[in-house]
Amino acid sequence: MDSVTMLYEYAADIALAISFDYGSNHNEQEIPFAQYHCEQLGIRHITIPLGFMPKYFRSSLLEGADAIPEGHYSADNMSSTVVPFRNGIMLAIACGIAESNGLRRVMIANHGGDHNIYPDCRPSFIDAMSNAMSNGTDTNITVWAPYTNITKAEIARHGKALGVDYSKTWSCYKGGAVHCGKCATCIERREALQAAGIQDTTKYESN
């Protein structure tokens, strides 16, 4: 929901969109939707394979559907879904691609609800990474993270105003044929759509 909303809201400023196939349970469902929305907007989309991550990184996000905890993000067990330094790795790669293509900024759709659990979504990390990228490139590439300090519900409101079709997005960390309806991302998705006044047409296992 977050990246697709950002894609539509800032389409005029986006020259290239990147998906990362890093072995998460939901990559198989998520990446085709990314490709679909890029095609709708006429934005070039590429997928970068990161096959080393499930081999060497520990996270329930990389260990199959049964490893994903159920419940709200406020629960302590949600920390198991952290993929160590995931955004740092992906931003670094995106930075190299941006410089190679003559682009000046890299965007990321982290949001305020991510801060408690995911250290590489926090404002301090985004600022530090942007500074590192600027100092490490001749063209002083920076990070642009417009949703850092807003909630997912606010992102959904942006999407509603833009007419984003959220039925063609994926959130569930378990993967599978339909959303499980029980993991934190499914719960957050439901709450955000409801708060934004958007009819939730997502197919959940619990429907």
C-alpha positions as CSV (number, residue, x, y, z in Angstrom):
1,M,0.0,0.0,0.0
2,D,2.7,2.5,1.0
3,S,5.0,2.1,-2.0
4,V,2.1,2.0,-4.5
5,T,0.6,5.2,-3.0
6,M,3.9,6.9,-3.2
7,L,4.3,5.8,-6.8
8,Y,1.0,7.4,-7.8
9,E,1.4,10.6,-5.7
10,Y,4.9,11.3,-7.0
11,A,4.7,9.7,-10.4
12,A,5.8,12.9,-12.2
13,D,9.1,12.8,-10.2
14,I,9.8,9.0,-10.6
15,A,12.0,7.9,-13.4
16,L,12.6,4.3,-12.3
17,A,11.0,1.9,-9.8
18,I,12.9,-1.0,-8.1
19,S,11.5,-4.1,-6.5
20,F,13.8,-6.4,-4.5
21,D,13.3,-10.1,-4.5
22,Y,15.0,-11.0,-1.2
23,G,13.2,-14.3,-0.5
24,S,10.4,-13.0,1.7
25,N,7.2,-14.9,1.9
26,H,5.3,-12.3,0.1
27,N,7.7,-11.3,-2.8
28,E,5.8,-13.6,-5.2
29,Q,2.5,-11.7,-4.7
30,E,4.0,-8.3,-4.2
31,I,6.3,-7.9,-7.2
32,P,3.7,-8.5,-9.9
33,F,1.5,-5.8,-8.4
34,A,4.5,-3.4,-8.4
35,Q,5.0,-4.2,-12.1
36,Y,1.3,-3.7,-12.8
37,H,1.1,-0.2,-11.3
38,C,4.3,0.8,-13.0
39,E,2.9,-0.2,-16.3
40,Q,-0.3,1.8,-15.5
41,L,1.8,4.9,-14.9
42,G,4.4,4.3,-17.7
43,I,7.3,4.0,-15.2
44,R,10.1,1.7,-15.9
45,H,10.3,-1.1,-13.3
46,I,13.1,-3.5,-12.5
47,T,13.5,-6.3,-10.0
48,I,16.8,-6.9,-8.3
49,P,17.4,-10.4,-6.9
50,L,19.0,-10.6,-3.4
51,G,19.1,-14.4,-3.0
52,F,21.8,-14.2,-0.4
53,M,19.5,-12.7,2.3
54,P,17.5,-15.9,3.2
55,K,20.7,-17.8,3.3
56,Y,22.5,-15.6,5.8
57,F,19.9,-13.4,7.5
58,R,17.6,-14.4,10.4
59,S,14.0,-13.2,10.2
60,S,10.6,-14.9,10.4
61,L,9.9,-13.0,7.2
62,L,12.3,-15.3,5.4
63,E,11.4,-18.6,7.1
64,G,7.9,-19.4,5.7
65,A,4.4,-18.6,6.5
66,D,4.2,-20.6,9.8
67,A,7.1,-18.5,11.2
68,I,5.1,-15.2,11.0
69,P,3.6,-14.2,14.3
70,E,-0.1,-13.2,14.5
71,G,-1.4,-10.1,16.2
72,H,-1.0,-6.4,16.2
73,Y,2.3,-4.5,15.6
74,S,2.2,-3.5,19.3
75,A,2.9,-7.1,20.3
76,D,6.5,-8.0,21.4
77,N,6.7,-11.0,19.0
78,M,6.5,-8.7,16.0
79,S,10.3,-8.0,16.3
80,S,10.9,-11.4,14.7
81,T,9.8,-9.9,11.4
82,V,12.8,-7.5,11.3
83,V,15.2,-8.3,8.4
84,P,18.5,-7.0,9.7
85,F,19.5,-3.7,7.9
86,R,17.2,-4.6,4.9
87,N,16.4,-1.0,4.0
88,G,20.1,0.0,4.4
89,I,21.1,-2.7,1.9
90,M,18.3,-1.8,-0.6
91,L,18.9,1.9,-0.4
92,A,22.6,1.4,-1.0
93,I,21.9,-0.6,-4.1
94,A,19.3,1.9,-5.3
95,C,21.8,4.6,-4.7
96,G,24.3,2.9,-7.1
97,I,21.6,2.4,-9.7
98,A,20.5,6.0,-9.3
99,E,24.0,7.3,-9.9
100,S,24.5,5.0,-12.8
101,N,21.3,6.4,-14.4
102,G,22.0,10.1,-13.8
103,L,19.3,10.3,-11.1
104,R,19.6,12.5,-8.0
105,R,17.3,11.0,-5.3
106,V,16.2,7.6,-4.0
107,M,12.7,7.3,-2.6
108,I,11.4,5.0,0.2
109,A,7.9,4.6,1.5
110,N,8.6,4.0,5.2
111,H,6.0,5.5,7.5
112,G,5.4,6.5,11.2
113,G,3.9,3.1,12.2
114,D,7.2,1.4,11.4
115,H,9.3,3.3,13.9
116,N,8.8,1.2,17.0
117,I,9.8,-2.2,15.5
118,Y,12.0,-1.4,12.5
119,P,15.1,0.6,13.2
120,D,15.9,1.1,9.5
121,C,12.5,2.9,9.0
122,R,13.2,5.6,11.7
123,P,13.8,9.3,10.8
124,S,17.3,9.1,12.4
125,F,18.3,6.2,10.1
126,I,16.8,7.9,7.0
127,D,18.7,11.1,7.7
128,A,22.0,9.1,8.4
129,M,21.6,7.0,5.2
130,S,20.8,10.1,3.1
131,N,24.0,11.8,4.5
132,A,26.1,8.7,3.8
133,M,24.8,8.5,0.2
134,S,25.4,12.2,-0.4
135,N,28.9,11.9,0.9
136,G,29.6,8.7,-1.1
137,T,28.5,9.9,-4.5
138,D,29.9,12.5,-6.8
139,T,26.4,13.8,-7.5
140,N,25.4,13.9,-3.9
141,I,22.4,11.5,-4.1
142,T,20.0,11.8,-1.2
143,V,17.0,9.9,0.3
144,W,13.5,11.3,-0.1
145,A,11.1,9.6,2.3
146,P,7.9,11.7,2.2
147,Y,5.8,9.4,4.5
148,T,8.4,9.0,7.3
149,N,6.3,10.9,9.9
150,I,2.7,10.0,8.9
151,T,0.6,7.0,9.6
152,K,-0.6,4.3,7.3
153,A,-4.1,5.6,7.6
154,E,-2.9,9.0,6.3
155,I,-1.2,7.2,3.4
156,A,-4.5,5.5,2.6
157,R,-6.2,8.8,2.6
158,H,-3.7,10.1,0.1
159,G,-4.4,7.0,-2.0
160,K,-8.1,7.5,-1.8
161,A,-7.7,11.0,-3.1
162,L,-5.6,9.7,-5.9
163,G,-8.0,6.9,-6.8
164,V,-5.4,4.1,-6.0
165,D,-6.9,0.6,-6.5
166,Y,-5.7,-1.1,-3.3
167,S,-7.3,-4.4,-4.3
168,K,-4.2,-4.6,-6.6
169,T,-1.7,-4.4,-3.7
170,W,-0.4,-7.0,-1.3
171,S,0.4,-6.6,2.5
172,C,0.3,-10.1,4.1
173,Y,3.6,-11.2,5.5
174,K,2.6,-14.9,5.2
175,G,2.2,-14.9,1.5
176,G,-0.2,-17.5,0.3
177,A,-3.1,-17.2,-2.2
178,V,-5.0,-14.7,-0.1
179,H,-4.3,-12.4,2.9
180,C,-4.3,-14.3,6.2
181,G,-6.2,-11.5,8.0
182,K,-4.3,-12.3,11.3
183,C,-0.7,-11.0,10.9
184,A,0.2,-7.5,11.8
185,T,0.4,-6.2,8.3
186,C,-3.1,-7.6,7.5
187,I,-4.5,-6.0,10.7
188,E,-2.8,-2.7,9.9
189,R,-4.1,-2.8,6.3
190,R,-7.7,-3.3,7.5
191,E,-7.4,-0.5,10.1
192,A,-5.9,1.9,7.6
193,L,-8.5,1.3,4.9
194,Q,-11.3,1.6,7.4
195,A,-9.9,4.9,8.9
196,A,-9.6,6.3,5.3
197,G,-13.2,5.3,4.5
198,I,-12.1,2.9,1.8
199,Q,-14.2,-0.2,1.1
200,D,-11.9,-3.1,1.9
201,T,-12.2,-5.7,-1.0
202,T,-9.2,-7.7,0.2
203,K,-9.7,-11.4,0.2
204,Y,-8.8,-12.7,3.7
205,E,-8.7,-16.3,4.9
206,S,-11.0,-15.2,7.7
207,N,-13.6,-13.8,5.4
